[in-house]
Amino acid sequence: MTSVSPLAGYPAVQEYLFGLKAGGIKFGIDRMRILAGLLGNPERAIPCIHVAGTNGKGSVSEMIESILRASGRRTGLYTSPHLVRLGERVQVNRTLLSEEEICAYVAELQPLAERIVSAGSIDDRPSFFEFMTAMAFLQFARKRCDFNVIEVGLGGRLDATNIVEPEVCIVTSIGLDHCEMLGNTLSAIAGEKAGIFKRGRPAVIGRVPPEAEETLRRVAEAAGCRVVSVRERFGEDLSGYPETNLEGDYQRWNAATALLACEALPKPFRLPDDSVRVGLRSVNWPGRWQRSRIGGRLAILDASHNPEGAAVLDANLSRLREETGKAPVGICGALGTLRARPLLEVLCRHCREIHLAVPHQSRATTHAELEALVPRSFAGHVVRATVEGLFPAPDTCTAGNEDDVIVVTGSIYLLGEILARLEPQRGPGEGRLQDF
């Protein structure tokens, strides 16, 4: 077996992980199964809920975690990507994985990855995301969590997290995103996400288009899963949906999905009603229509990265304009023109001025590409900008006037870069390790 030199300190570990990330996305669960087996299958140690979906899967995951914690459970939460710090992806009772823990886990995993390659059982070493997934399973088992919430990274069927045997499986929503990997129709994408359904386990379905729901139900039926549907339970009248401290109609849809998932848990894991209420009222999920104050001005930070998300943003901006009586100043950036187009169309309907910023990611849409997508009918100012120029210091934003409302939206990676500058107490941003 090839010997492995230990990595000296966190910067070296970051470089090693970046090298793995540079290898790109690797679909398939064979590597993850082998790696987990070498670790003693820590994913089997703790019961869990598995969450997939085009949008809302992060919010639903955090809502469920908040409910479980309100009931007194010790929780493990695995989500991706992170906003600022890599350790955000793996949390126990909302305590982030520390740099020291990441170093220790990489030291444990690195020789196993080389062993997998040496054995020739598969053609390459585990990916960055598979390393992070293994860290999550180890951390949750060693910290003796009572219950885990595991968010799918991308898709579902071939995602590294899909080695778990959850108590409940969830698909929060279905939209056209990552089509190059998941398929070009709602039905195809639904089929990939329904790949997390496990035989005999409840399958909770959020508000999804009819074409997608038909596919989800067909897969669930074939797997012997009892289907629990948000629309069947709550209908179309929003007033009947559970409330949460997160703003927006779509967050009440997400709250309904989280509630049904908790109700679908087997009897040994059932939660009291007051835990559900308290949990849904105390959700901490930054960057999702997050209200803040920057230099005394109202600022909204909201990740919206695909057409489905842009439609939600449209409704939220309409309410914001009604609330404030003014058109906001928008700041946006995106990864790919297919995502940027609907986002800019929405912003141009509501903003008086738009600042275009390019996240420090290889897939980021350039200034020129963003400008080309601005509708010709937009009469406001369009400004090329940088994150550093817009947010030169904590509590400072140079866009607009002193009485303007600021709306930052688009890629979650852009929001992460901005939060790192606005809230330096979070620590230095780890943008190089953000993408997937």
Buried (B, 14 or more C-beta within 10 A) or exposed (E): EEEEEEBEEBEBBBEBBEEBBEEEBBBBBBBBBBBBEBBEEBBBBBBBBBBBBBBBBBBBBBBBBBBBBBBEBBBBBBBBBBBBBBBBBBBBBEEBBEBEBBBBBBEEBBBBBBBBBEEEEBEEBBBBBBBBBBBBBBBBBEBEBBBBBBBBBBBBBBBBBBBBEBBBBBBBBBBBBBBEEBBEBBBBBBBBBBBBBBEEBBBBBBBBBEBBBBBBBBBBEEBEBEBBBBBEBBEEEEEEBBEBEBBBEBBBBBBBBBBBBBBBBEEEBEBEEEBBBBBBBBBEBBBBBBEBEBEEBBBBBBBBBBBBBBBBBBEBBEEBBEEEEEBBBBBBBBBBBBBBBBBBBBBBBBBBBBBBBBBBBEEBBEBEBBEEBBEEEBEBEBBBBBBEEBBEEEEEBEBBEEEBBBBBBBBBBBBBBBBBBBBEEBBEBBBBBBBB
